Amino acid sequence: MLKFIISFIAASAILISVTGCNTTSKGGAAYTSDERGLHNYKVPDSTAKERLILYGGFGLLHGKAQPEFTKIWKAKNYQHQELRGRLERAAIKAIRSADLPISNYPVAVSNDDVLNILSDRTGKKHQWVKFEDIEKYFSRVYVLIVTAGLELHAVVPYRSREFKQYGHHFISGASAMLVELGGDLGGSRVILSTTALREIEERRTKQTLDPGELTAKFAIAYEKAAVAAIEDLHQLAQVRGLEAIDELSDRSMVTSVIIDDKVARDLFNFQSAKTDLSCRISTPCQLNSASCTQLASLIAHKSTEVLGRQGDIMLPPLRWAAWGGLAGEHTAVTLGLSRGIDVIEDTIKINVSDRSADKKVAGILNGVGHDDNEVKGTKKLFHRSHIASLRFCHYTTDPFDSDKVLLRQVGNSFNNGNNANQELRVIGELPNPPDVERAFKIMSIWNALESYK
């Protein structure tokens, strides 16, 4: 059986929750590159001291699309509060462990952090944090936001000769975004972004789980994804340096998901469509097709992650407010900073237009299939290996005319052949139900993307 829960960012507010942690930072003193271990990167003091990074907490995108994350963040029972506390502590630990090489100050996580940094910046002690002081003493203010992205529970049946069991796959995703307040192009700019997905797999004899156990498993997956995204953001900032950050060049964005295979289109309820040679048009979903939007979401999120591993600066997959249809050019983020800052902005409008990216990417599913092999020593059983093949199309458009493709390059196909999802089947038995078949194919797609290099 297959159960998917996919998030999307609507062109409405994302509720940003704040940790409320009051742990004081490292005295607010200026940090040098060597103290942070960034021996290959030097931050000019005169420039770095004019920058401040605030931690904006976690973003809650959409309650219906992220029911388990919503439970963790909003429910008042003891279990959910414990899960939330664990998730917050893990994110803060990751942020404090390695400072972003954009400022000489560590990321301000608490009210005390901001006070200490202001005191160091101005040379006098501050009792209260006011945003006019931040505006006065810092030329650039960034907010580090972690948004929960993908929530997916896939259940696939496995069978041995003796008994049947179910593989429960819990996949959660998160994006760590460094957003500059204000900015140009009609909205705050995403300066840097990384996306990470993490999977937890457990074999059970039960096909369904208790609600509390389901929430707990997703909390672990979210924790791993959030920490990975934050750590990747630190590494990306160190590798690319301040120049790449300021110039906002060489950005990529996943703008399309194309299903170039009739079997996959029929299985996941995509509308039949000819392959667009420019790689700009995604294959549309049939009306109210959950399996179609779920598949597109997984491919877009995971493609963003794996291409980011190659060193590309990948903008988060925010542009699609609902999978299968593009949103407007801005996404609104509402901050709820409870650090004593009176006002930042009620809403930050993040520019998510494809014009924000120099390069566009289409994730293409070439096809799904299986390979059968008999089990030696028996005439009734055989192994079925589920395979998925994908590729990426990279293209560049004219900055003044997004319909004009200047360069197009299709990469080589890759698959999950070395990590095939295998099931034991009986000769002559009925085919898998569609939801079970989709579950096997989804995990094959996941494994293929996970192994991409």
C-alpha positions as a Markdown table, in Angstrom:
| # | Residue | x | y | z |
|---|---|---|---|---|
| 1 | Met | 0.0 | 0.0 | 0.0 |
| 2 | Leu | 1.1 | 3.5 | -0.6 |
| 3 | Lys | 0.4 | 6.7 | 1.3 |
| 4 | Phe | 1.9 | 9.9 | 0.2 |
| 5 | Ile | 1.8 | 13.3 | 1.9 |
| 6 | Ile | 3.4 | 16.0 | -0.2 |
| 7 | Ser | 3.9 | 19.6 | 0.8 |
| 8 | Phe | 3.6 | 22.7 | -1.3 |
| 9 | Ile | 4.2 | 26.3 | -0.8 |
| 10 | Ala | 1.1 | 28.3 | -1.7 |
| 11 | Ala | 1.4 | 31.9 | -2.7 |
| 12 | Ser | 0.2 | 32.8 | 0.8 |
| 13 | Ala | 2.0 | 32.9 | 4.2 |
| 14 | Ile | 4.4 | 30.3 | 5.4 |
| 15 | Leu | 4.1 | 30.4 | 9.2 |
| 16 | Ile | 7.6 | 30.6 | 10.7 |
| 17 | Ser | 7.8 | 29.2 | 14.3 |
| 18 | Val | 10.7 | 30.3 | 16.5 |
| 19 | Thr | 12.7 | 28.2 | 19.0 |
| 20 | Gly | 12.6 | 30.8 | 21.8 |
| 21 | Cys | 16.0 | 29.5 | 22.9 |
| 22 | Asn | 17.8 | 32.0 | 25.2 |
| 23 | Thr | 21.2 | 30.4 | 25.2 |
| 24 | Thr | 23.8 | 33.1 | 24.9 |
| 25 | Ser | 26.2 | 32.9 | 21.9 |
| 26 | Lys | 30.0 | 33.0 | 22.1 |
| 27 | Gly | 30.1 | 36.5 | 23.6 |
| 28 | Gly | 29.1 | 38.1 | 20.3 |
| 29 | Ala | 32.8 | 38.6 | 19.6 |
| 30 | Ala | 34.0 | 38.9 | 16.0 |
| 31 | Tyr | 35.2 | 35.6 | 14.6 |
| 32 | Thr | 38.1 | 35.3 | 12.2 |
| 33 | Ser | 38.4 | 32.8 | 9.4 |
| 34 | Asp | 41.0 | 30.7 | 11.2 |
| 35 | Glu | 39.0 | 30.5 | 14.4 |
| 36 | Arg | 36.2 | 29.0 | 12.3 |
| 37 | Gly | 38.6 | 26.7 | 10.5 |
| 38 | Leu | 37.9 | 28.4 | 7.1 |
| 39 | His | 41.5 | 28.5 | 6.2 |
| 40 | Asn | 40.8 | 28.8 | 2.4 |
| 41 | Tyr | 38.3 | 31.6 | 2.8 |
| 42 | Lys | 38.9 | 35.1 | 4.2 |
| 43 | Val | 36.1 | 37.4 | 5.1 |
| 44 | Pro | 37.0 | 41.1 | 4.8 |
| 45 | Asp | 36.4 | 42.6 | 8.3 |
| 46 | Ser | 35.0 | 45.9 | 7.0 |
| 47 | Thr | 32.4 | 44.1 | 5.0 |
| 48 | Ala | 31.6 | 41.2 | 7.2 |
| 49 | Lys | 30.9 | 43.4 | 10.2 |
| 50 | Glu | 28.1 | 45.1 | 8.3 |
| 51 | Arg | 26.2 | 41.8 | 7.9 |
| 52 | Leu | 23.9 | 40.1 | 10.4 |
| 53 | Ile | 22.3 | 36.7 | 10.1 |
| 54 | Leu | 19.2 | 35.9 | 12.2 |
| 55 | Tyr | 17.8 | 32.4 | 12.7 |
| 56 | Gly | 14.1 | 32.5 | 11.7 |
| 57 | Gly | 13.2 | 29.0 | 12.9 |
| 58 | Phe | 11.2 | 26.4 | 11.1 |
| 59 | Gly | 8.6 | 27.1 | 8.4 |
| 60 | Leu | 5.2 | 25.4 | 8.5 |
| 61 | Leu | 4.0 | 25.2 | 4.9 |
| 62 | His | 0.6 | 23.7 | 4.7 |
| 63 | Gly | -1.3 | 21.8 | 7.4 |
| 64 | Lys | -3.1 | 19.4 | 5.0 |
| 65 | Ala | 0.0 | 18.7 | 3.0 |
| 66 | Gln | 2.2 | 18.1 | 6.0 |
| 67 | Pro | -0.1 | 16.6 | 8.7 |
| 68 | Glu | 2.7 | 14.9 | 10.7 |
| 69 | Phe | 4.9 | 18.0 | 10.8 |
| 70 | Thr | 1.8 | 20.1 | 11.7 |
| 71 | Lys | 1.1 | 17.7 | 14.6 |
| 72 | Ile | 4.6 | 18.1 | 15.9 |
| 73 | Trp | 4.5 | 21.9 | 15.6 |
| 74 | Lys | 1.0 | 22.7 | 16.8 |
| 75 | Ala | -0.3 | 19.8 | 19.0 |
| 76 | Lys | 0.0 | 20.5 | 22.8 |
| 77 | Asn | 0.3 | 17.0 | 24.1 |
| 78 | Tyr | 3.5 | 15.9 | 25.7 |
| 79 | Gln | 4.7 | 13.5 | 23.0 |
| 80 | His | 4.5 | 16.1 | 20.2 |
| 81 | Gln | 6.2 | 18.8 | 22.4 |
| 82 | Glu | 9.0 | 16.4 | 23.1 |
| 83 | Leu | 9.4 | 15.7 | 19.4 |
| 84 | Arg | 9.3 | 19.4 | 18.5 |
| 85 | Gly | 11.9 | 20.2 | 21.2 |
| 86 | Arg | 14.2 | 17.5 | 19.8 |
| 87 | Leu | 13.9 | 18.9 | 16.3 |
| 88 | Glu | 14.6 | 22.4 | 17.4 |
| 89 | Arg | 17.6 | 21.5 | 19.5 |
| 90 | Ala | 19.1 | 19.5 | 16.6 |
| 91 | Ala | 18.7 | 22.4 | 14.2 |
| 92 | Ile | 20.2 | 24.9 | 16.6 |
| 93 | Lys | 23.1 | 22.6 | 17.3 |
| 94 | Ala | 23.8 | 22.4 | 13.6 |
| 95 | Ile | 23.7 | 26.1 | 13.2 |
| 96 | Arg | 26.0 | 26.8 | 16.2 |
| 97 | Ser | 28.5 | 24.2 | 15.2 |
| 98 | Ala | 29.6 | 26.0 | 12.0 |
| 99 | Asp | 29.1 | 29.6 | 11.3 |
| 100 | Leu | 28.3 | 30.9 | 7.8 |
| 101 | Pro | 31.3 | 32.7 | 6.3 |
| 102 | Ile | 29.3 | 35.7 | 5.3 |
| 103 | Ser | 29.6 | 37.6 | 8.6 |
| 104 | Asn | 32.2 | 37.8 | 11.3 |
| 105 | Tyr | 29.5 | 37.0 | 13.8 |
| 106 | Pro | 27.8 | 33.7 | 14.4 |
| 107 | Val | 24.2 | 33.3 | 13.4 |
| 108 | Ala | 22.0 | 35.0 | 16.0 |
| 109 | Val | 19.8 | 32.3 | 17.4 |
| 110 | Ser | 18.5 | 34.1 | 20.5 |
| 111 | Asn | 17.7 | 37.6 | 21.8 |
| 112 | Asp | 20.9 | 37.5 | 23.9 |
| 113 | Asp | 22.9 | 36.7 | 20.7 |
| 114 | Val | 21.6 | 39.8 | 19.0 |
| 115 | Leu | 22.3 | 42.0 | 22.1 |
| 116 | Asn | 25.9 | 40.7 | 22.3 |
| 117 | Ile | 26.5 | 41.2 | 18.6 |
| 118 | Leu | 25.1 | 44.7 | 18.8 |
| 119 | Ser | 27.3 | 45.5 | 21.7 |
| 120 | Asp | 30.4 | 44.3 | 19.9 |
| 121 | Arg | 29.3 | 46.2 | 16.8 |
| 122 | Thr | 28.6 | 49.6 | 18.5 |
| 123 | Gly | 31.0 | 49.4 | 21.5 |
| 124 | Lys | 28.2 | 50.0 | 24.0 |
| 125 | Lys | 25.9 | 47.8 | 26.0 |
| 126 | His | 22.4 | 47.3 | 24.7 |
| 127 | Gln | 19.5 | 46.4 | 26.9 |
| 128 | Trp | 16.8 | 46.0 | 24.2 |
| 129 | Val | 16.8 | 44.8 | 20.7 |
| 130 | Lys | 15.2 | 47.2 | 18.2 |
| 131 | Phe | 15.1 | 46.7 | 14.5 |
| 132 | Glu | 16.0 | 50.3 | 13.9 |
| 133 | Asp | 19.4 | 49.5 | 15.6 |
| 134 | Ile | 19.9 | 46.5 | 13.3 |
| 135 | Glu | 19.1 | 48.7 | 10.3 |
| 136 | Lys | 21.5 | 51.4 | 11.5 |
| 137 | Tyr | 24.5 | 49.3 | 12.2 |
| 138 | Phe | 24.2 | 46.5 | 9.6 |
| 139 | Ser | 24.0 | 47.2 | 5.9 |
| 140 | Arg | 22.7 | 43.7 | 5.1 |
| 141 | Val | 20.4 | 41.5 | 7.2 |
| 142 | Tyr | 19.8 | 37.9 | 6.4 |
| 143 | Val | 17.3 | 35.4 | 7.8 |
| 144 | Leu | 18.1 | 31.7 | 7.9 |
| 145 | Ile | 14.9 | 29.8 | 7.5 |
| 146 | Val | 14.4 | 26.0 | 7.5 |
| 147 | Thr | 11.3 | 24.9 | 5.7 |
| 148 | Ala | 9.9 | 21.4 | 5.9 |
| 149 | Gly | 9.4 | 20.3 | 2.4 |
| 150 | Leu | 8.5 | 16.7 | 1.5 |
| 151 | Glu | 6.5 | 14.2 | 3.6 |
| 152 | Leu | 6.1 | 10.7 | 2.2 |
| 153 | His | 5.2 | 7.3 | 3.6 |
| 154 | Ala | 5.5 | 4.4 | 1.2 |
| 155 | Val | 4.7 | 0.9 | 2.2 |
| 156 | Val | 5.8 | -2.0 | 0.0 |
| 157 | Pro | 5.1 | -5.7 | 0.7 |
| 158 | Tyr | 8.1 | -8.1 | 0.9 |
| 159 | Arg | 7.8 | -11.8 | 1.1 |
| 160 | Ser | 10.1 | -14.6 | 2.1 |
| 161 | Arg | 9.3 | -18.3 | 1.7 |
| 162 | Glu | 7.9 | -18.4 | 5.2 |
| 163 | Phe | 6.1 | -15.2 | 5.8 |
| 164 | Lys | 5.1 | -11.8 | 4.5 |
| 165 | Gln | 6.3 | -8.4 | 5.9 |
| 166 | Tyr | 6.0 | -4.8 | 4.9 |
| 167 | Gly | 8.8 | -2.3 | 4.3 |
| 168 | His | 7.8 | 1.1 | 5.7 |
| 169 | His | 9.7 | 4.0 | 4.1 |
| 170 | Phe | 9.5 | 7.4 | 5.9 |
| 171 | Ile | 10.9 | 10.2 | 3.7 |
| 172 | Ser | 11.1 | 13.8 | 4.9 |
| 173 | Gly | 12.6 | 16.8 | 3.2 |
| 174 | Ala | 13.8 | 20.2 | 4.3 |
| 175 | Ser | 15.3 | 23.3 | 2.7 |
| 176 | Ala | 17.7 | 25.7 | 4.5 |
| 177 | Met | 17.4 | 29.1 | 3.0 |
| 178 | Leu | 19.4 | 32.2 | 3.6 |
| 179 | Val | 17.1 | 35.1 | 2.6 |
| 180 | Glu | 18.2 | 38.7 | 2.4 |
| 181 | Leu | 15.6 | 41.1 | 3.8 |
| 182 | Gly | 14.5 | 43.7 | 1.3 |
| 183 | Gly | 16.5 | 43.0 | -1.8 |
| 184 | Asp | 15.5 | 43.8 | -5.3 |
| 185 | Leu | 13.4 | 42.3 | -8.1 |
| 186 | Gly | 10.2 | 43.0 | -6.1 |
| 187 | Gly | 11.0 | 40.7 | -3.2 |
| 188 | Ser | 13.7 | 39.4 | -0.8 |
| 189 | Arg | 16.3 | 37.3 | -2.5 |
| 190 | Val | 17.2 | 33.8 | -1.7 |
| 191 | Ile | 21.0 | 34.2 | -1.3 |
| 192 | Leu | 21.8 | 30.5 | -0.7 |
| 193 | Ser | 19.7 | 27.4 | -0.4 |
| 194 | Thr | 20.2 | 23.7 | 0.1 |
| 195 | Thr | 17.6 | 20.9 | 0.1 |
| 196 | Ala | 18.0 | 17.6 | 1.8 |
| 197 | Leu | 15.8 | 14.5 | 2.0 |
| 198 | Arg | 16.3 | 11.6 | 4.4 |
| 199 | Glu | 14.7 | 8.2 | 4.5 |
| 200 | Ile | 14.1 | 5.8 | 7.4 |
| 201 | Glu | 13.1 | 2.3 | 6.5 |
| 202 | Glu | 11.7 | -0.3 | 8.9 |
| 203 | Arg | 10.4 | -3.8 | 8.2 |
| 204 | Arg | 7.2 | -4.7 | 10.0 |
| 205 | Thr | 4.7 | -7.5 | 10.0 |
| 206 | Lys | 2.0 | -4.9 | 10.2 |
| 207 | Gln | 0.9 | -2.9 | 7.2 |
| 208 | Thr | -0.4 | 0.0 | 9.2 |
| 209 | Leu | 1.2 | 1.9 | 12.2 |
| 210 | Asp | -0.3 | 3.5 | 15.2 |
| 211 | Pro | -0.7 | 7.3 | 14.7 |
| 212 | Gly | 1.7 | 8.2 | 17.5 |
| 213 | Glu | 4.4 | 5.9 | 16.0 |
| 214 | Leu | 3.9 | 7.3 | 12.6 |
| 215 | Thr | 4.5 | 10.9 | 13.8 |
| 216 | Ala | 7.5 | 9.8 | 15.8 |
| 217 | Lys | 9.1 | 8.2 | 12.7 |
| 218 | Phe | 8.5 | 11.3 | 10.6 |
| 219 | Ala | 10.0 | 13.5 | 13.4 |
| 220 | Ile | 13.3 | 11.5 | 13.2 |
| 221 | Ala | 13.3 | 11.8 | 9.4 |
| 222 | Tyr | 12.6 | 15.6 | 9.6 |
| 223 | Glu | 15.4 | 16.0 | 12.1 |
| 224 | Lys | 17.9 | 14.2 | 9.9 |
| 225 | Ala | 16.8 | 16.2 | 6.8 |
| 226 | Ala | 16.9 | 19.6 | 8.6 |
| 227 | Val | 20.4 | 19.0 | 10.0 |
| 228 | Ala | 21.6 | 17.8 | 6.7 |
| 229 | Ala | 20.3 | 20.9 | 4.9 |
| 230 | Ile | 21.8 | 23.3 | 7.4 |
| 231 | Glu | 25.2 | 21.5 | 7.2 |
| 232 | Asp | 25.1 | 21.5 | 3.4 |
| 233 | Leu | 24.3 | 25.3 | 3.5 |
| 234 | His | 27.4 | 25.9 | 5.6 |
| 235 | Gln | 29.5 | 23.9 | 3.3 |
| 236 | Leu | 28.1 | 25.5 | 0.2 |
| 237 | Ala | 28.8 | 29.0 | 1.6 |
| 238 | Gln | 32.4 | 28.1 | 2.4 |
| 239 | Val | 33.0 | 26.5 | -1.0 |
| 240 | Arg | 31.4 | 29.2 | -3.1 |
| 241 | Gly | 32.6 | 32.2 | -1.1 |
| 242 | Leu | 31.3 | 35.7 | -0.6 |
| 243 | Glu | 31.7 | 36.8 | -4.2 |
| 244 | Ala | 29.4 | 34.2 | -5.6 |
| 245 | Ile | 26.9 | 35.0 | -2.9 |
| 246 | Asp | 26.9 | 38.8 | -3.6 |
| 247 | Glu | 26.8 | 38.4 | -7.4 |
| 248 | Leu | 23.8 | 36.0 | -7.3 |
| 249 | Ser | 25.1 | 34.4 | -10.4 |
| 250 | Asp | 25.2 | 30.7 | -11.5 |
| 251 | Arg | 21.9 | 29.8 | -9.9 |
| 252 | Ser | 19.9 | 26.7 | -11.0 |
| 253 | Met | 16.3 | 25.8 | -10.4 |
| 254 | Val | 14.2 | 22.7 | -11.1 |
| 255 | Thr | 11.4 | 24.1 | -13.2 |
| 256 | Ser | 9.9 | 21.0 | -14.9 |
| 257 | Val | 9.2 | 17.3 | -14.3 |
| 258 | Ile | 8.7 | 15.3 | -17.5 |
| 259 | Ile | 7.4 | 11.8 | -17.7 |
| 260 | Asp | 8.7 | 10.5 | -21.0 |
| 261 | Asp | 7.1 | 7.0 | -20.8 |
| 262 | Lys | 3.6 | 5.8 | -21.5 |
| 263 | Val | 3.7 | 3.1 | -18.8 |
| 264 | Ala | 4.7 | 5.6 | -16.1 |
| 265 | Arg | 2.1 | 8.2 | -17.3 |
| 266 | Asp | -0.7 | 5.6 | -17.1 |
| 267 | Leu | 0.5 | 4.3 | -13.7 |
| 268 | Phe | 0.8 | 7.7 | -12.2 |
| 269 | Asn | -2.1 | 9.3 | -14.0 |
| 270 | Phe | -0.2 | 11.9 | -16.1 |
| 271 | Gln | -1.9 | 13.3 | -19.1 |
| 272 | Ser | -0.4 | 12.0 | -22.4 |
| 273 | Ala | 1.8 | 14.7 | -23.9 |
| 274 | Lys | 4.6 | 14.8 | -26.4 |
| 275 | Thr | 8.1 | 15.4 | -25.0 |
| 276 | Asp | 8.9 | 19.1 | -25.1 |
| 277 | Leu | 12.4 | 19.3 | -26.7 |
| 278 | Ser | 13.1 | 22.5 | -24.9 |
| 279 | Cys | 12.6 | 20.8 | -21.5 |
| 280 | Arg | 10.5 | 23.7 | -20.3 |
| 281 | Ile | 7.0 | 22.2 | -20.1 |
| 282 | Ser | 6.2 | 19.7 | -17.5 |
| 283 | Thr | 3.8 | 16.8 | -18.3 |
| 284 | Pro | 0.5 | 17.9 | -16.8 |
| 285 | Cys | -1.3 | 15.9 | -14.2 |
| 286 | Gln | -4.8 | 14.6 | -14.7 |
| 287 | Leu | -7.5 | 16.4 | -12.7 |
| 288 | Asn | -7.3 | 15.6 | -8.9 |
| 289 | Ser | -4.6 | 13.0 | -9.5 |
| 290 | Ala | -2.7 | 12.6 | -6.2 |
| 291 | Ser | -0.3 | 10.0 | -7.5 |
| 292 | Cys | 0.8 | 12.4 | -10.3 |
| 293 | Thr | 1.5 | 15.3 | -8.0 |
| 294 | Gln | 3.2 | 13.1 | -5.5 |
| 295 | Leu | 5.6 | 11.7 | -8.1 |
| 296 | Ala | 6.4 | 15.2 | -9.6 |
| 297 | Ser | 7.1 | 16.5 | -6.1 |
| 298 | Leu | 9.5 | 13.7 | -5.2 |
| 299 | Ile | 11.4 | 14.1 | -8.4 |
| 300 | Ala | 11.7 | 17.9 | -8.1 |
| 301 | His | 12.8 | 17.8 | -4.5 |
| 302 | Lys | 15.2 | 15.0 | -4.8 |
| 303 | Ser | 16.7 | 16.4 | -8.1 |
| 304 | Thr | 17.3 | 19.7 | -6.3 |
| 305 | Glu | 19.2 | 17.8 | -3.6 |
| 306 | Val | 21.4 | 15.6 | -5.8 |
| 307 | Leu | 22.3 | 18.4 | -8.2 |
| 308 | Gly | 23.3 | 20.5 | -5.2 |
| 309 | Arg | 25.7 | 17.8 | -4.1 |
| 310 | Gln | 27.6 | 18.5 | -7.3 |
| 311 | Gly | 28.3 | 22.0 | -6.1 |
| 312 | Asp | 25.5 | 23.8 | -8.0 |
| 313 | Ile | 23.7 | 26.5 | -6.2 |
| 314 | Met | 20.2 | 25.2 | -6.4 |
| 315 | Leu | 17.3 | 27.5 | -5.6 |
| 316 | Pro | 14.6 | 25.7 | -3.5 |
| 317 | Pro | 11.7 | 24.1 | -5.4 |
| 318 | Leu | 9.3 | 26.8 | -4.2 |
| 319 | Arg | 8.1 | 28.0 | -7.6 |
| 320 | Trp | 5.5 | 25.3 | -7.9 |
| 321 | Ala | 2.8 | 26.2 | -5.4 |
| 322 | Ala | 1.0 | 23.0 | -6.3 |
| 323 | Trp | 2.6 | 20.3 | -8.3 |
| 324 | Gly | 1.3 | 20.2 | -11.8 |
| 325 | Gly | 0.8 | 24.0 | -11.9 |
| 326 | Leu | 3.2 | 26.9 | -11.4 |
| 327 | Ala | 2.6 | 29.5 | -8.8 |
| 328 | Gly | 3.1 | 33.3 | -9.0 |
| 329 | Glu | 6.5 | 34.8 | -9.0 |
| 330 | His | 6.6 | 35.4 | -5.3 |
| 331 | Thr | 6.2 | 33.3 | -2.2 |
| 332 | Ala | 5.3 | 35.1 | 1.1 |
| 333 | Val | 7.1 | 34.2 | 4.3 |
| 334 | Thr | 5.7 | 35.4 | 7.6 |
| 335 | Leu | 8.3 | 35.7 | 10.4 |
| 336 | Gly | 7.5 | 35.2 | 14.0 |
| 337 | Leu | 10.8 | 36.1 | 15.6 |
| 338 | Ser | 10.3 | 36.2 | 19.4 |
| 339 | Arg | 13.7 | 37.6 | 20.3 |
| 340 | Gly | 12.6 | 41.0 | 21.3 |
| 341 | Ile | 12.8 | 42.5 | 17.8 |
| 342 | Asp | 9.8 | 44.7 | 17.6 |
| 343 | Val | 9.3 | 44.6 | 13.8 |
| 344 | Ile | 11.2 | 43.1 | 10.9 |
| 345 | Glu | 8.6 | 42.7 | 8.2 |
| 346 | Asp | 5.2 | 41.2 | 8.7 |
| 347 | Thr | 5.8 | 39.3 | 5.5 |
| 348 | Ile | 8.9 | 38.7 | 3.4 |
| 349 | Lys | 8.2 | 38.2 | -0.3 |
| 350 | Ile | 10.7 | 35.8 | -1.7 |
| 351 | Asn | 11.3 | 36.1 | -5.4 |
| 352 | Val | 10.8 | 32.6 | -6.9 |
| 353 | Ser | 10.5 | 33.5 | -10.6 |
| 354 | Asp | 12.5 | 31.3 | -13.0 |
| 355 | Arg | 14.2 | 34.6 | -13.8 |
| 356 | Ser | 16.0 | 34.2 | -10.5 |
| 357 | Ala | 18.0 | 31.3 | -12.0 |
| 358 | Asp | 20.5 | 31.5 | -14.7 |
| 359 | Lys | 20.1 | 27.8 | -15.4 |
| 360 | Lys | 16.9 | 25.7 | -15.5 |
| 361 | Val | 16.6 | 22.0 | -14.9 |
| 362 | Ala | 14.0 | 19.4 | -16.0 |
| 363 | Gly | 13.9 | 16.1 | -14.2 |
| 364 | Ile | 12.9 | 13.5 | -16.8 |
| 365 | Leu | 11.6 | 10.0 | -15.9 |
| 366 | Asn | 12.6 | 7.9 | -18.9 |
| 367 | Gly | 10.6 | 4.9 | -17.8 |
| 368 | Val | 9.8 | 2.3 | -15.1 |
| 369 | Gly | 9.9 | -1.4 | -15.5 |
| 370 | His | 11.0 | -4.7 | -14.0 |
| 371 | Asp | 13.2 | -7.7 | -14.5 |
| 372 | Asp | 12.2 | -11.2 | -13.5 |
| 373 | Asn | 14.6 | -14.0 | -12.6 |
| 374 | Glu | 13.7 | -17.5 | -11.4 |
| 375 | Val | 14.6 | -18.7 | -7.9 |
| 376 | Lys | 17.0 | -21.6 | -8.2 |
| 377 | Gly | 15.7 | -24.8 | -6.7 |
| 378 | Thr | 12.0 | -24.0 | -7.1 |
| 379 | Lys | 9.6 | -24.0 | -10.1 |
| 380 | Lys | 7.0 | -21.7 | -8.4 |
| 381 | Leu | 8.9 | -18.6 | -7.3 |
| 382 | Phe | 10.8 | -15.8 | -9.0 |
| 383 | His | 12.4 | -12.6 | -8.1 |
| 384 | Arg | 11.1 | -9.3 | -9.6 |
| 385 | Ser | 13.5 | -6.4 | -9.6 |
| 386 | His | 11.9 | -3.0 | -10.1 |
| 387 | Ile | 13.9 | -0.5 | -12.2 |
| 388 | Ala | 13.5 | 3.2 | -12.9 |
| 389 | Ser | 15.6 | 5.3 | -15.3 |
| 390 | Leu | 16.0 | 9.1 | -15.2 |
| 391 | Arg | 18.0 | 11.9 | -16.7 |
| 392 | Phe | 18.4 | 15.6 | -16.4 |
| 393 | Cys | 18.0 | 18.3 | -19.0 |
| 394 | His | 19.9 | 21.5 | -18.3 |
| 395 | Tyr | 18.9 | 24.6 | -20.3 |
| 396 | Thr | 19.5 | 28.3 | -20.3 |
| 397 | Thr | 17.1 | 31.0 | -21.4 |
| 398 | Asp | 17.5 | 34.5 | -22.5 |
| 399 | Pro | 17.5 | 36.8 | -19.4 |
| 400 | Phe | 15.1 | 39.2 | -21.2 |
| 401 | Asp | 13.0 | 36.5 | -22.9 |
| 402 | Ser | 12.4 | 33.4 | -20.8 |
| 403 | Asp | 10.7 | 31.7 | -23.8 |
| 404 | Lys | 13.9 | 31.8 | -25.8 |
| 405 | Val | 16.2 | 28.9 | -25.1 |
| 406 | Leu | 19.9 | 29.7 | -25.6 |
| 407 | Leu | 21.5 | 26.4 | -24.6 |
| 408 | Arg | 20.1 | 22.9 | -24.0 |
| 409 | Gln | 22.0 | 19.9 | -22.8 |
| 410 | Val | 20.5 | 16.5 | -21.9 |
| 411 | Gly | 22.6 | 14.4 | -19.5 |
| 412 | Asn | 23.1 | 10.6 | -19.6 |
| 413 | Ser | 20.5 | 8.3 | -18.2 |
| 414 | Phe | 21.0 | 6.7 | -14.8 |
| 415 | Asn | 19.0 | 4.1 | -12.9 |
| 416 | Asn | 18.8 | 2.1 | -9.7 |
| 417 | Gly | 20.3 | -1.1 | -11.2 |
| 418 | Asn | 22.8 | -1.5 | -8.4 |
| 419 | Asn | 20.1 | -1.0 | -5.8 |
| 420 | Ala | 16.9 | -2.6 | -7.3 |
| 421 | Asn | 13.8 | -3.0 | -5.3 |
| 422 | Gln | 13.2 | -6.7 | -5.3 |
| 423 | Glu | 10.1 | -8.7 | -4.4 |
| 424 | Leu | 9.5 | -12.5 | -4.3 |
| 425 | Arg | 6.6 | -13.6 | -6.4 |
| 426 | Val | 4.7 | -16.7 | -7.2 |
| 427 | Ile | 4.3 | -17.8 | -10.8 |
| 428 | Gly | 0.8 | -17.3 | -12.0 |
| 429 | Glu | -0.4 | -15.0 | -9.2 |
| 430 | Leu | -2.3 | -11.8 | -10.0 |
| 431 | Pro | -0.5 | -8.6 | -10.7 |
| 432 | Asn | 0.2 | -6.1 | -7.9 |
| 433 | Pro | -2.6 | -3.6 | -7.2 |
| 434 | Pro | -1.8 | -0.2 | -8.7 |
| 435 | Asp | -1.0 | 1.4 | -5.4 |
| 436 | Val | 1.5 | -1.4 | -4.5 |
| 437 | Glu | 3.0 | -1.1 | -8.0 |
| 438 | Arg | 3.3 | 2.6 | -7.6 |
| 439 | Ala | 5.0 | 2.1 | -4.2 |
| 440 | Phe | 7.7 | -0.1 | -5.7 |
| 441 | Lys | 8.3 | 2.3 | -8.6 |
| 442 | Ile | 8.5 | 5.3 | -6.3 |
| 443 | Met | 11.2 | 3.6 | -4.2 |
| 444 | Ser | 13.0 | 2.6 | -7.4 |
| 445 | Ile | 12.9 | 6.3 | -8.5 |
| 446 | Trp | 14.2 | 7.3 | -5.0 |
| 447 | Asn | 17.1 | 4.8 | -5.2 |
| 448 | Ala | 18.0 | 5.9 | -8.7 |
| 449 | Leu | 18.2 | 9.6 | -7.7 |
| 450 | Glu | 19.9 | 8.8 | -4.5 |
| 451 | Ser | 22.7 | 7.0 | -6.4 |
| 452 | Tyr | 23.1 | 9.8 | -8.9 |
| 453 | Lys | 26.7 | 11.1 | -9.3 |
